[in-house]
Amino acid sequence: MLAIQAVRAGGPEVLEVVEVPVPEPGPNQILVRHEAVGLNFIDTYQRSGLYPVRMPAVLGLEAAGVVEAVGEGVSRFAPGDRVAYGNGPLGAYAEFHVVPEGRAVRVPAGVDSRTAAGAMLKGMTAEFLLRRCAPVKAGDWVLVQAAAGGVGTILVQWAKALGAKVIGTAGDASKAALAKANGADETILYRDQDVAERVKTITGGQGVRVVYDGVGAATFQGSLDSLGRRGTMVTYGNASGPVPPVAPLELSKRGSLHLTRPTLFDYVATTEELDESAGALFEVIASGAVKIEIGQTFPLAETRLAHEALEARGTTGSTLLLP
């Protein structure tokens, strides 16, 4: 089968197309024939070495497809079932992948494989951020950094469905328009405007209650300065590099702020948590409150180009790799 392997840590150039045997499922595992593979920023962190993995490695944590075969003891799925997974195990950049049955979920009849592959990791991230990590309620002002990105587009829509008032940042006018179309009440062009200053103007000087920031180093200070008293700073990604150390007294001086650096894996650690998160995601998609935008697709063999586009901020919504 065709797979994409990172031969060593580095830039997109380390990704190579290889032919490897189709794996066989072991006990409590399923073999999934991929119909669509999701691309995520965490893939670039693992490829670059920021999040170390053993090299060479077939990367990728998210995909959707059909169960081709099951191993001994599998009771959760049967061959022919449509499934998706969004938090590994590593190895989704391939035509087939073996996954523990407890880390996959059934895809509802009304959701196609491309939508599922574009929704799982990013959508469950939005779910835990909004519903469990820093829950928002009707009337809250929230700031979503990179509001036109994969997680950002879902966060904006879901936050609006919860009744929040949303400010979204974007790198250019077209991305700001996308954030607006997804329901953002206000948008800020972060390259041209002082984000914190604009937030304070929009909120009448109060600041926002929560910031969801997946960009990292480049936006962290502006995010922190956008918070109101007892606000919560959620830094959940490193697209521009990791956030520098923060002195706890800085949080005190700015109004007794809360700071958290969560990861999806700690919110879907059990099969029960995984089912609950994915169930909430599929429910909000089925309701029409959240639409999964597939901004661009690449053939699996052109994964290197997809990584280049993602890191150059040349993508919107979800990006798929198609076997």
Phi, psi and omega in degrees: 000158177278137176216160178247121186242133169274116186280339177197171176288140180162202180281185181303336182295345180279354180277125182232145175279128181227160172252125180227159179294149172293126182288160176249137181288137175267191178304133178064023177241157175236147174262121183253126171272114187287137171252337176200143181238134180272141176256134183221157181299329179299332177298321180288328177295319180289320178296320184284339185100355177301317170251099189296135170227158180289124181256151356291154184213138167279118185274184177102134183238357192219132177195168175220150180178213187236139176291119181269324180201159179233150178271177181300137175085359181287127178235348186279332183221164175224157177308137181098344178292144175269127186223166174212158173217154186222003178220044174088187013286164180305142176130015184287342181283065183199166179286331178225156176206144175264129186227137172302137184301331181282356179251005177246158177231155177283137179269124181299156183302328183276003182243122180279166186295325180294317178297316180298316181293328178278349188253331195301295185293313182290320181290319177290330173297313178299320180301307184290327179297313186278328188256336187231325182281303177225076187301137177253154178231168182305133177094346179291139169274129176230150177247127177246111176283145183055057188290348179260003180279184184300307178285321184301318181296325179285317179303315182299311182296316184290320178299320177295322178296333178276356177095008180285161172258122193247131170251125180243139176260153180208159184274340179208175186295324181292322177289325176296321178296322178296317178299319177298316180297332179275357174116000179301134179287323180219152175231153179229130175274101191293340178281336187250342186234153174282111187300309183298320180297315179294322179299315181297322178295314182297322185265012179066032177088355185279330188082173182267161179277328180220141168244130173252111189233109177258006183276317176100228191305317187292334186245353190302312184297316178297324177295313180300318182288348181271350185280146172271181181304132181060026177285168183240125177261115178251105177258109189243005181203170185229040186305327179255012183112160182291151180288138178290164179302147180237129177285130180306328180296336177297323179292322178295313183297333186266007176115036179056054183282159173251140179229130178220146176236081185273166173223145182307320188303328179281350180255353175228040186291331179252160177298324180296317178294321178299312180298320180294316181294311180295323178298317178296322179296309181297328179293317182288331173292314181298328181288342184089356181291330178234126175249134180270113180272118172270098187287328182197153176231152177225143169301146180307322182294345181252031181301326179302317179296323179296319177297318179299317181294318181297314183287339177272009183059035181260017181236158171229153179058214182268147176245132181244147171252127186250116180297000000 
